[in-house]
Amino acid sequence: MNQFTVAAMFRANVAERGERPMFRMAGTTVTWAEHHRRASSVSQALLAEGLSPGDRVAFLDRNGLPYFEVLFGGALMGAVNVAVNWRLAPAEMAGVIDDARARVLVVEAGFLACLPAMTSGLPSVTRIVVIGDPDAVKAHADEGGASDLGRRVGYEQWVEAADPLDPGYVGGPDEVSLQLYTSGTTGLPKGVMLANRNVATMIEQAGADAFGIDDSTVSLVAMPLFHIGGSGWALTAMSRGGVSVILRDIDPAELLRLIEDEGVTHAFVVPAVLMMLLANPAIETTDLSSLDTIFYGASPIAEDVLVRCLSTFGCRFAQVYGMTETSGAIVRLDHEDHDPGGARQHLLRAAGRPLPGVEIRIVDPDTGDILGPDAVGEIWTRSGYNMLGYFDKPAETASTVVEGGWLRTGDAGYLDTDGYLFLHDRIKDMIVSGGENIYPAEVENVLLGLPGLVDAAVIGVPDDTWGETPKAIVVAGDGAHVTAEAVIAWCRDRLAHYKCPTSVDFVDVLPRNPSGKILKRELREPYWVGRQRRVH
C-alpha cells in the first residue's frame, strides 16, 4: 500500500470489476466502469477550468452520486476534495470555502439560496457548478451586490461537455486527497488534510479483522459525507470492490427498507440513528438477516440502548473511536467484547483496543509525563492514520501534532492493564451531539452579542436521543428582560441549528476560578450525576 493513492485504488477496481455494481441509490445502479466514465468527464471539466494538482474543489450537497463523481474526478487529475457541511449557516459555509481557497464550488440547486448570505462573495471561486434544476442556474441572484450568474453552469451541461477521458494522474502517498473541516475552539474552521497514505492506512484495515470487508460486501453509506464517518467509511468499504448503497438523508424507515431490499451487510451509524431505528415500528417487520456487522461511534451511547440493539438486530456490533485528525477509527471494541450480563460486561464502558499499528499513550496534560494503567490523562496517538496537518494553520498543527509524531486528541481517558481504552471526559470543553462536534466558545461568542446578556457559558447536558445537547447558562444585566426563547432564537439566526442551545438557565453569576476562567466542570456536574459519561 506504500504507493497507494485514491486514484490508483479506483482505477484498479475499474480494471478488475468494470461491469459489476459500484453504487446503488434510489433505484439506480451504477457500475465501476460507468462511474469511471463520469468521473473522467468531471476530471476533464476541472482541467478545463484551469485547475492543477493540489487545487481545492468544494462540494455542497447532501449524500448522492455526484459527490463521488467529484471526489474521484478530482483524484484522477490531482484536485483535493472539500466537502462542505450543509448544516452550517451560510457565513460558516463561506468560511470553509474561503479557507480552502476553493477554485470550483459544486452546489445542489436547493442550496443556491445560501449564496447571497455568503457575504465574503467567495473570492477564490471562479466557477459555480449547479446540480439539479437547470433553471436554478439563473435563479437566486445576489440582490445585495454583484451577481454571481457569470460564474454558474449546470452540472450535467458541465460534465457532458467534457470528454470521458481519464487524464492518468496518479499522485503520491503524501499528497492530500481529502480536506475535511472540523470547527476550531474559536469558531474558525480548520481543514484537516488527509493524504493518500492516510486513506491507504484505513483501507489496509478494510479487509483485515478490523472491518472484515471484501468484494461481497454491501455497504450502507448513511452518515453525512462531510464527516469522516461518511467519506472515510465510504472509501474504506468500497476499496475492496463491493457495492455501496447511498442514503441521501437519515430517514429511519428508508434506512430499514434499504437493509432488507439491498441486502446490506455492513454499516456505520451514530448512536442517535440506532435509537431512531429502535423507535421505528417498521423494525418489527424488517428482515435484518443480511446484516453482518454494524459499526457505531462518534457520540455517547447508553448501555441499555446498546443491549436492545444487540437483541433487535441480531448481528455483530463493533464500536470505533477516533476523530477527523486520525482519519477516523483508531480504536475498536470487538463484537466479542459486547457481553451484557457476562464476564466482560464492564467492557461495554470501554472504547476498545488500538487497531494494529496504532500507538496510544496517556499523558499528564500539565507535566507531560506518561501515565501508567488506570491513570486518567490526555489521550495521545501515533500511527499512519494521523493527518498531515491543518491546512494553512502551522501553529494549530504544531500544537496538535507534537514531537515524535504524537497527536494530542484533546480527550481524557485511561488504559487498563489489558490495553483497553476508557474515555473519561474531555480535556477540551467540546460537546458531541449526535456525532456533531460543538465548541462552546463559538456559541458563547454569539450569546454575548445579544443585548441584555452580560455573561454566558455553554455546557453539554444529557439527552436521550443525541447523547448530549448544548445548554446555555447566562447572566442578564440589571433591568434587562431577556427570555430563554429570545436567547435560542438569537443563536438560530447566527449558527447552525445543531450548535444552538436547546435550553437556557439564568443565574446571577457564573462560577470562576481566581484567574477568571469559568468552572465548566462545576456547571456540568449536577446534570451528569448518576450517569457514566462516555465520549466517542
GUVO-632247 format. One record per residue (C-alpha): residue number from 1; x, y, z. Coordinates in Angstrom, 1 decimal. Example, Ala and Ser with C-alpha at 12.3 -4.5 7.8 and 13.67 -1.06 7.14 Angstrom:
<pts>
1 / 12.3 / -4.5 / 7.8
2 / 13.7 / -1.1 / 7.1
</pts>
This chain:
<pts>
1 / 0.0 / 0.0 / 0.0
2 / 3.0 / 2.3 / 0.1
3 / 2.2 / 3.6 / -3.5
4 / -1.5 / 3.7 / -2.8
5 / -3.5 / 6.7 / -4.0
6 / -7.2 / 7.2 / -4.2
7 / -6.9 / 7.4 / -8.0
8 / -4.9 / 4.2 / -8.1
9 / -7.4 / 2.3 / -5.9
10 / -10.3 / 3.5 / -8.1
11 / -8.6 / 2.5 / -11.4
12 / -7.6 / -0.9 / -10.0
13 / -11.2 / -1.7 / -9.1
14 / -12.5 / -0.4 / -12.5
15 / -10.0 / -2.7 / -14.3
16 / -10.9 / -5.7 / -12.2
17 / -14.7 / -5.1 / -11.8
18 / -15.7 / -2.8 / -14.6
19 / -19.2 / -4.1 / -15.2
20 / -20.0 / -5.0 / -11.6
21 / -22.2 / -2.7 / -9.5
22 / -20.3 / 0.1 / -7.6
23 / -23.3 / 2.1 / -6.3
24 / -27.0 / 1.7 / -5.8
25 / -29.1 / 4.7 / -5.0
26 / -32.8 / 5.5 / -5.4
27 / -33.4 / 2.6 / -7.8
28 / -30.3 / 3.4 / -9.9
29 / -27.4 / 1.1 / -10.2
30 / -24.0 / 2.4 / -11.4
31 / -21.2 / 0.1 / -12.4
32 / -17.5 / 0.8 / -11.8
33 / -16.9 / 1.4 / -15.5
34 / -19.9 / 3.8 / -15.7
35 / -18.7 / 5.7 / -12.7
36 / -15.2 / 5.9 / -14.1
37 / -16.6 / 7.5 / -17.3
38 / -18.5 / 10.1 / -15.3
39 / -15.5 / 10.8 / -13.0
40 / -13.2 / 11.1 / -16.0
41 / -15.5 / 13.7 / -17.5
42 / -15.5 / 15.6 / -14.2
43 / -11.7 / 15.4 / -14.2
44 / -11.5 / 16.9 / -17.8
45 / -14.0 / 19.6 / -16.8
46 / -11.8 / 20.6 / -13.8
47 / -8.8 / 20.7 / -16.1
48 / -10.7 / 23.0 / -18.5
49 / -11.4 / 25.3 / -15.6
50 / -7.6 / 25.7 / -15.2
51 / -7.2 / 23.6 / -12.1
52 / -3.9 / 21.9 / -11.3
53 / -3.0 / 19.1 / -8.8
54 / -3.4 / 20.4 / -5.3
55 / -6.2 / 22.9 / -6.1
56 / -9.3 / 22.6 / -3.9
57 / -12.8 / 21.7 / -5.1
58 / -15.7 / 22.4 / -2.7
59 / -18.8 / 20.3 / -2.7
60 / -22.1 / 21.4 / -1.1
61 / -25.0 / 18.9 / -1.1
62 / -26.4 / 16.0 / 0.8
63 / -25.3 / 12.4 / 0.1
64 / -25.5 / 11.4 / -3.6
65 / -23.7 / 10.1 / -6.6
66 / -22.4 / 13.5 / -7.7
67 / -20.3 / 13.7 / -4.6
68 / -18.3 / 10.6 / -5.6
69 / -18.1 / 11.8 / -9.2
70 / -16.4 / 14.9 / -8.0
71 / -14.3 / 13.1 / -5.4
72 / -12.9 / 10.6 / -7.9
73 / -12.9 / 13.0 / -10.8
74 / -10.7 / 15.3 / -8.7
75 / -8.4 / 12.4 / -7.7
76 / -7.9 / 11.5 / -11.4
77 / -6.3 / 14.9 / -12.0
78 / -4.9 / 15.6 / -8.5
79 / -7.5 / 18.1 / -7.1
80 / -8.4 / 17.9 / -3.4
81 / -12.0 / 17.3 / -2.4
82 / -13.5 / 19.7 / 0.2
83 / -16.9 / 18.5 / 1.4
84 / -18.8 / 21.4 / 3.0
85 / -21.1 / 20.8 / 5.9
86 / -24.6 / 21.7 / 4.6
87 / -25.9 / 22.1 / 8.1
88 / -23.8 / 25.2 / 8.7
89 / -25.1 / 28.7 / 8.5
90 / -24.2 / 30.4 / 5.1
91 / -21.5 / 32.5 / 6.7
92 / -20.0 / 29.4 / 8.2
93 / -20.1 / 27.6 / 4.8
94 / -18.4 / 30.6 / 3.2
95 / -15.7 / 30.4 / 5.9
96 / -14.9 / 26.8 / 4.9
97 / -14.9 / 27.5 / 1.1
98 / -12.8 / 30.7 / 1.6
99 / -10.3 / 29.0 / 4.0
100 / -9.8 / 26.2 / 1.5
101 / -9.3 / 28.8 / -1.3
102 / -11.6 / 26.5 / -3.5
103 / -11.4 / 27.3 / -7.2
104 / -14.6 / 25.4 / -8.0
105 / -17.8 / 25.1 / -6.0
106 / -20.2 / 22.3 / -6.9
107 / -23.6 / 23.0 / -5.2
108 / -27.0 / 21.5 / -5.3
109 / -29.7 / 23.9 / -6.5
110 / -31.5 / 23.8 / -3.2
111 / -28.5 / 25.5 / -1.5
112 / -28.3 / 28.4 / -4.0
113 / -30.4 / 30.4 / -1.7
114 / -27.5 / 30.4 / 0.8
115 / -25.1 / 32.2 / -1.7
116 / -26.4 / 35.7 / -1.1
117 / -25.8 / 35.3 / 2.6
118 / -22.2 / 34.3 / 2.0
119 / -21.1 / 37.9 / 2.3
120 / -17.5 / 37.2 / 1.5
121 / -18.5 / 36.7 / -2.1
122 / -16.4 / 33.6 / -2.3
123 / -13.4 / 35.4 / -3.9
124 / -11.4 / 32.3 / -4.7
125 / -14.3 / 30.6 / -6.6
126 / -14.1 / 31.1 / -10.4
127 / -16.8 / 28.5 / -11.3
128 / -20.1 / 27.5 / -9.5
129 / -21.5 / 24.2 / -10.9
130 / -25.2 / 23.7 / -10.0
131 / -26.6 / 20.2 / -9.6
132 / -30.3 / 19.7 / -10.3
133 / -32.9 / 22.1 / -11.7
134 / -31.4 / 23.8 / -14.9
135 / -33.5 / 26.9 / -14.3
136 / -31.8 / 27.3 / -10.9
137 / -28.6 / 28.2 / -12.6
138 / -30.2 / 31.6 / -13.3
139 / -32.1 / 31.9 / -10.0
140 / -31.2 / 33.4 / -6.6
141 / -29.0 / 36.2 / -8.0
142 / -27.4 / 38.2 / -5.2
143 / -29.7 / 41.2 / -4.9
144 / -27.4 / 42.9 / -2.5
145 / -24.4 / 43.2 / -4.8
146 / -22.8 / 42.0 / -7.9
147 / -24.5 / 38.9 / -9.3
148 / -22.5 / 35.6 / -9.5
149 / -24.5 / 34.4 / -12.5
150 / -21.5 / 34.7 / -14.7
151 / -19.7 / 32.0 / -12.7
152 / -22.6 / 29.5 / -12.9
153 / -23.1 / 26.5 / -15.1
154 / -25.4 / 23.4 / -14.8
155 / -23.7 / 20.3 / -13.6
156 / -25.0 / 18.0 / -16.4
157 / -24.0 / 20.5 / -19.0
158 / -20.6 / 20.9 / -17.5
159 / -20.0 / 17.1 / -17.3
160 / -21.4 / 16.2 / -20.7
161 / -19.3 / 18.9 / -22.4
162 / -16.1 / 17.2 / -21.3
163 / -14.6 / 14.1 / -22.8
164 / -14.8 / 10.9 / -20.6
165 / -11.0 / 10.6 / -20.8
166 / -9.0 / 9.6 / -17.7
167 / -6.1 / 12.1 / -17.6
168 / -4.0 / 9.4 / -15.9
169 / -2.7 / 11.4 / -12.9
170 / -1.5 / 9.2 / -10.1
171 / 0.0 / 11.4 / -7.4
172 / 2.0 / 10.3 / -4.4
173 / 1.3 / 8.9 / -0.9
174 / 1.9 / 12.3 / 0.8
175 / -0.3 / 14.3 / -1.5
176 / -3.6 / 15.5 / 0.1
177 / -6.7 / 13.7 / -1.2
178 / -9.4 / 14.9 / 1.2
179 / -9.7 / 18.1 / 3.3
180 / -12.5 / 17.7 / 5.9
181 / -13.3 / 20.6 / 8.2
182 / -13.6 / 20.5 / 11.9
183 / -14.6 / 23.6 / 14.0
184 / -11.9 / 25.3 / 15.9
185 / -12.3 / 26.4 / 19.5
186 / -12.5 / 30.0 / 18.4
187 / -15.2 / 29.2 / 15.8
188 / -12.7 / 29.4 / 12.9
189 / -12.8 / 26.3 / 10.6
190 / -9.8 / 24.0 / 10.4
191 / -9.2 / 22.0 / 7.3
192 / -7.9 / 18.5 / 8.2
193 / -5.6 / 17.4 / 5.4
194 / -5.8 / 13.7 / 4.9
195 / -3.2 / 12.3 / 2.5
196 / -3.3 / 9.3 / 0.2
197 / -1.2 / 7.4 / 2.8
198 / -3.9 / 8.1 / 5.4
199 / -6.6 / 6.6 / 3.2
200 / -4.2 / 3.7 / 2.5
201 / -3.9 / 3.0 / 6.2
202 / -7.7 / 3.0 / 6.5
203 / -8.0 / 0.6 / 3.6
204 / -5.4 / -1.8 / 4.9
205 / -7.8 / -2.5 / 7.7
206 / -10.8 / -2.8 / 5.5
207 / -10.1 / -6.4 / 4.6
208 / -8.5 / -7.3 / 7.9
209 / -10.2 / -8.3 / 11.2
210 / -11.0 / -4.7 / 12.0
211 / -13.8 / -4.5 / 9.4
212 / -14.0 / -7.8 / 7.6
213 / -14.8 / -6.2 / 4.2
214 / -14.4 / -7.9 / 0.8
215 / -15.9 / -7.7 / -2.7
216 / -19.1 / -9.4 / -1.5
217 / -19.8 / -6.6 / 1.0
218 / -22.9 / -4.4 / 0.6
219 / -22.1 / -1.3 / 2.5
220 / -24.7 / 1.3 / 3.6
221 / -23.3 / 4.8 / 3.4
222 / -25.7 / 6.6 / 5.6
223 / -23.7 / 9.3 / 7.5
224 / -23.1 / 12.8 / 6.0
225 / -20.2 / 12.7 / 3.6
226 / -18.8 / 15.9 / 5.1
227 / -17.8 / 13.8 / 8.1
228 / -15.0 / 11.3 / 8.3
229 / -17.7 / 8.8 / 9.3
230 / -19.3 / 9.4 / 5.9
231 / -16.5 / 9.8 / 3.4
232 / -14.0 / 7.7 / 5.4
233 / -16.4 / 4.8 / 5.8
234 / -17.5 / 5.0 / 2.1
235 / -13.9 / 4.9 / 0.8
236 / -13.0 / 2.1 / 3.2
237 / -16.0 / 0.0 / 2.3
238 / -15.7 / 0.5 / -1.5
239 / -11.9 / -0.1 / -1.6
240 / -12.4 / -3.9 / -1.8
241 / -14.8 / -3.7 / -4.7
242 / -18.1 / -4.3 / -3.0
243 / -21.4 / -2.4 / -3.5
244 / -22.1 / 0.9 / -1.8
245 / -25.8 / 1.7 / -1.1
246 / -26.1 / 5.5 / -0.7
247 / -28.8 / 7.0 / 1.6
248 / -29.3 / 10.7 / 0.9
249 / -30.8 / 11.7 / 4.3
250 / -31.2 / 9.9 / 7.6
251 / -34.8 / 8.5 / 7.3
252 / -35.3 / 5.6 / 9.7
253 / -38.0 / 3.9 / 7.6
254 / -36.0 / 4.3 / 4.4
255 / -32.8 / 3.0 / 6.1
256 / -34.6 / -0.1 / 7.3
257 / -36.1 / -0.7 / 3.8
258 / -32.6 / -0.5 / 2.2
259 / -31.2 / -3.0 / 4.6
260 / -33.9 / -5.5 / 3.6
261 / -34.2 / -4.7 / -0.1
262 / -30.5 / -4.2 / -0.9
263 / -29.2 / -7.0 / 1.4
264 / -26.9 / -4.6 / 3.4
265 / -24.1 / -6.4 / 5.2
266 / -22.1 / -3.6 / 6.8
267 / -22.9 / -0.1 / 8.0
268 / -21.6 / 2.7 / 10.2
269 / -24.0 / 4.8 / 12.1
270 / -24.0 / 7.1 / 15.2
271 / -25.9 / 6.0 / 18.3
272 / -28.7 / 8.6 / 17.7
273 / -29.5 / 6.8 / 14.4
274 / -29.6 / 3.4 / 16.3
275 / -32.1 / 4.9 / 18.7
276 / -34.3 / 6.2 / 15.8
277 / -34.3 / 2.8 / 14.3
278 / -35.3 / 1.1 / 17.5
279 / -38.2 / 3.5 / 17.9
280 / -39.5 / 3.0 / 14.3
281 / -42.4 / 0.5 / 14.2
282 / -41.1 / -0.9 / 10.8
283 / -38.2 / -2.6 / 12.6
284 / -40.6 / -5.2 / 13.9
285 / -41.3 / -6.4 / 10.3
286 / -38.0 / -5.7 / 8.6
287 / -35.8 / -8.6 / 7.5
288 / -32.4 / -7.8 / 9.0
289 / -30.9 / -11.2 / 8.3
290 / -28.4 / -9.9 / 5.7
291 / -26.6 / -7.8 / 8.4
292 / -23.1 / -9.0 / 9.3
293 / -21.7 / -6.0 / 11.3
294 / -22.9 / -2.6 / 12.5
295 / -20.1 / -0.2 / 13.5
296 / -21.1 / 2.6 / 15.8
297 / -19.4 / 5.6 / 17.4
298 / -18.8 / 9.4 / 17.3
299 / -21.0 / 10.1 / 20.3
300 / -22.1 / 8.6 / 23.6
301 / -24.4 / 5.6 / 23.8
302 / -26.4 / 4.3 / 26.8
303 / -25.8 / 0.7 / 27.8
304 / -29.5 / -0.1 / 27.7
305 / -29.7 / 1.1 / 24.1
306 / -26.8 / -1.0 / 23.2
307 / -28.3 / -4.1 / 24.8
308 / -31.5 / -3.5 / 22.9
309 / -29.6 / -3.2 / 19.6
310 / -27.8 / -6.4 / 20.2
311 / -31.1 / -8.2 / 20.7
312 / -33.0 / -6.5 / 17.9
313 / -30.6 / -6.5 / 15.0
314 / -29.2 / -10.0 / 15.7
315 / -25.8 / -9.2 / 14.1
316 / -22.3 / -8.3 / 15.2
317 / -21.7 / -4.9 / 16.7
318 / -18.3 / -3.1 / 16.9
319 / -17.6 / 0.3 / 18.5
320 / -15.0 / 2.6 / 17.0
321 / -13.3 / 5.6 / 18.4
322 / -11.3 / 8.2 / 16.5
323 / -11.5 / 11.7 / 15.1
324 / -11.1 / 13.5 / 11.7
325 / -7.5 / 14.2 / 12.6
326 / -6.9 / 10.4 / 12.8
327 / -8.7 / 9.6 / 9.5
328 / -11.5 / 8.1 / 11.6
329 / -11.3 / 4.9 / 13.7
330 / -8.1 / 4.1 / 15.6
331 / -9.7 / 2.1 / 18.4
332 / -12.2 / -0.8 / 18.1
333 / -14.3 / -2.6 / 20.7
334 / -14.8 / -6.1 / 19.2
335 / -18.2 / -7.8 / 19.0
336 / -16.8 / -10.4 / 21.4
337 / -16.3 / -7.7 / 24.0
338 / -20.1 / -6.8 / 23.8
339 / -21.1 / -9.2 / 26.6
340 / -24.1 / -7.7 / 28.6
341 / -24.7 / -9.7 / 31.7
342 / -21.5 / -11.7 / 31.2
343 / -17.9 / -11.7 / 32.5
344 / -16.9 / -9.0 / 30.1
345 / -19.8 / -6.7 / 30.8
346 / -17.5 / -4.0 / 32.2
347 / -16.0 / -3.6 / 28.7
348 / -19.3 / -2.0 / 27.4
349 / -17.9 / 1.1 / 29.0
350 / -14.7 / 0.9 / 27.1
351 / -13.9 / 2.5 / 23.7
352 / -11.9 / -0.7 / 22.8
353 / -8.3 / -1.5 / 22.0
354 / -6.0 / 0.2 / 19.4
355 / -6.1 / -1.1 / 15.8
356 / -2.9 / -2.7 / 14.5
357 / -0.2 / -0.2 / 14.0
358 / -1.8 / 2.4 / 16.4
359 / 0.1 / 3.6 / 19.5
360 / -1.9 / 5.1 / 22.4
361 / -0.4 / 6.7 / 25.4
362 / -1.9 / 8.6 / 28.3
363 / -0.2 / 11.9 / 29.2
364 / -0.5 / 14.3 / 32.1
365 / -1.6 / 17.5 / 30.3
366 / 0.2 / 19.6 / 32.9
367 / 3.5 / 17.9 / 33.2
368 / 3.8 / 15.9 / 30.0
369 / 4.6 / 12.7 / 32.0
370 / 3.4 / 9.4 / 30.5
371 / 0.9 / 7.8 / 32.9
372 / 0.5 / 4.2 / 33.9
373 / -2.5 / 1.9 / 33.8
374 / -5.8 / 3.3 / 35.2
375 / -4.5 / 6.8 / 35.5
376 / -6.6 / 9.5 / 33.7
377 / -4.8 / 11.9 / 31.4
378 / -4.9 / 13.2 / 27.8
379 / -5.0 / 10.6 / 25.1
380 / -2.2 / 10.8 / 22.6
381 / -1.9 / 8.7 / 19.5
382 / 0.7 / 7.9 / 16.8
383 / 0.1 / 5.9 / 13.6
384 / -0.2 / 6.1 / 9.8
385 / -3.7 / 7.4 / 10.4
386 / -2.5 / 10.8 / 11.7
387 / -3.3 / 13.7 / 9.5
388 / -0.7 / 15.7 / 7.6
389 / -1.9 / 18.8 / 9.5
390 / -4.4 / 21.7 / 9.3
391 / -4.5 / 23.5 / 6.0
392 / -2.6 / 26.8 / 6.2
393 / -2.5 / 26.7 / 10.0
394 / 1.0 / 25.8 / 11.1
395 / 0.6 / 27.0 / 14.7
396 / -2.5 / 24.9 / 15.3
397 / -0.8 / 21.9 / 13.6
398 / 2.3 / 22.3 / 15.8
399 / 0.2 / 22.4 / 19.0
400 / -1.8 / 19.2 / 17.9
401 / 0.9 / 17.1 / 16.3
402 / 3.9 / 17.3 / 18.7
403 / 7.4 / 16.0 / 18.8
404 / 7.7 / 12.4 / 17.8
405 / 4.6 / 12.5 / 15.6
406 / 2.2 / 12.2 / 18.5
407 / -1.3 / 13.6 / 18.0
408 / -3.0 / 15.2 / 21.0
409 / -6.6 / 14.2 / 20.8
410 / -7.9 / 16.6 / 23.5
411 / -9.9 / 13.7 / 25.0
412 / -9.2 / 12.4 / 28.5
413 / -9.2 / 8.7 / 29.4
414 / -7.1 / 5.8 / 30.7
415 / -5.8 / 2.5 / 29.6
416 / -6.4 / -0.5 / 31.8
417 / -3.9 / -3.3 / 32.3
418 / -5.3 / -5.2 / 29.3
419 / -4.8 / -2.3 / 27.0
420 / -8.4 / -1.2 / 26.7
421 / -9.0 / 2.5 / 26.3
422 / -11.7 / 4.0 / 28.6
423 / -12.9 / 7.5 / 27.8
424 / -13.3 / 9.6 / 30.9
425 / -14.2 / 13.1 / 29.8
426 / -12.8 / 15.8 / 27.6
427 / -9.7 / 17.9 / 28.1
428 / -11.4 / 20.4 / 25.9
429 / -15.0 / 21.6 / 26.5
430 / -16.2 / 20.2 / 23.2
431 / -19.8 / 18.9 / 23.1
432 / -20.7 / 16.0 / 20.9
433 / -24.3 / 16.0 / 20.0
434 / -25.5 / 13.2 / 17.7
435 / -22.0 / 12.9 / 16.3
436 / -21.6 / 16.6 / 15.6
437 / -18.8 / 18.5 / 17.4
438 / -19.9 / 21.7 / 19.1
439 / -17.3 / 24.1 / 20.6
440 / -18.8 / 26.1 / 23.5
441 / -16.6 / 29.1 / 22.8
442 / -18.2 / 29.6 / 19.4
443 / -21.7 / 29.6 / 20.8
444 / -20.7 / 31.8 / 23.8
445 / -19.3 / 34.4 / 21.5
446 / -22.7 / 34.6 / 19.7
447 / -24.6 / 34.7 / 23.0
448 / -22.5 / 37.6 / 24.3
449 / -23.6 / 39.7 / 21.3
450 / -27.3 / 39.5 / 22.5
451 / -28.2 / 42.8 / 24.1
452 / -29.1 / 42.4 / 27.7
453 / -26.7 / 39.5 / 28.4
454 / -23.5 / 40.2 / 30.3
455 / -22.1 / 36.7 / 30.8
456 / -22.6 / 33.3 / 29.3
457 / -21.4 / 29.7 / 29.4
458 / -22.4 / 26.7 / 27.3
459 / -22.2 / 23.1 / 28.5
460 / -23.3 / 19.7 / 27.3
461 / -26.1 / 18.1 / 29.2
462 / -27.6 / 14.6 / 28.8
463 / -30.0 / 14.0 / 26.0
464 / -31.8 / 10.6 / 25.5
465 / -31.7 / 11.0 / 21.7
466 / -28.4 / 12.9 / 20.9
467 / -26.2 / 11.7 / 23.8
468 / -25.8 / 15.3 / 24.9
469 / -27.2 / 18.7 / 23.8
470 / -26.0 / 22.3 / 24.4
471 / -27.4 / 24.2 / 27.4
472 / -26.8 / 28.0 / 27.8
473 / -26.2 / 29.3 / 31.3
474 / -26.4 / 33.1 / 31.1
475 / -26.4 / 36.2 / 33.3
476 / -28.7 / 39.1 / 32.3
477 / -27.8 / 42.7 / 33.0
478 / -29.7 / 44.8 / 35.6
479 / -33.1 / 45.7 / 34.2
480 / -32.8 / 43.5 / 31.1
481 / -35.8 / 41.4 / 30.1
482 / -34.3 / 38.5 / 28.2
483 / -36.2 / 35.3 / 27.7
484 / -35.0 / 31.8 / 27.0
485 / -36.9 / 31.8 / 23.7
486 / -35.1 / 35.0 / 22.7
487 / -31.7 / 33.5 / 23.6
488 / -32.3 / 30.4 / 21.4
489 / -33.8 / 32.5 / 18.5
490 / -30.7 / 34.8 / 18.6
491 / -28.4 / 31.8 / 18.2
492 / -30.5 / 30.1 / 15.5
493 / -30.3 / 33.3 / 13.4
494 / -26.5 / 33.1 / 13.5
495 / -25.4 / 29.4 / 13.9
496 / -26.2 / 26.0 / 12.5
497 / -29.2 / 24.8 / 14.5
498 / -27.4 / 21.8 / 15.9
499 / -25.0 / 24.2 / 17.6
500 / -27.7 / 26.2 / 19.3
501 / -28.7 / 25.8 / 22.9
502 / -31.9 / 23.7 / 23.4
503 / -32.4 / 25.1 / 26.9
504 / -31.4 / 28.1 / 28.9
505 / -30.8 / 28.7 / 32.6
506 / -30.5 / 32.2 / 34.1
507 / -28.1 / 32.7 / 37.0
508 / -26.9 / 35.7 / 39.0
509 / -23.2 / 34.9 / 38.5
510 / -21.1 / 32.2 / 36.8
511 / -18.5 / 30.3 / 38.9
512 / -15.0 / 31.2 / 38.1
513 / -11.5 / 30.4 / 39.3
514 / -9.1 / 33.0 / 40.6
515 / -7.8 / 33.6 / 37.1
516 / -11.3 / 34.3 / 35.8
517 / -11.8 / 31.0 / 33.9
518 / -15.4 / 29.7 / 34.1
519 / -15.6 / 26.4 / 36.1
520 / -17.3 / 24.3 / 33.4
521 / -17.0 / 21.1 / 35.3
522 / -18.8 / 22.7 / 38.3
523 / -21.6 / 23.8 / 35.9
524 / -21.9 / 20.3 / 34.3
525 / -21.7 / 18.2 / 37.4
526 / -25.4 / 18.4 / 38.5
527 / -26.7 / 17.3 / 35.1
528 / -24.4 / 14.2 / 35.0
529 / -24.9 / 12.8 / 38.5
530 / -25.5 / 9.1 / 38.3
531 / -24.5 / 8.8 / 34.6
532 / -21.5 / 7.1 / 33.2
533 / -20.4 / 9.8 / 30.7
534 / -18.9 / 8.2 / 27.6
535 / -17.3 / 10.2 / 24.8
536 / -16.7 / 8.8 / 21.3
</pts>
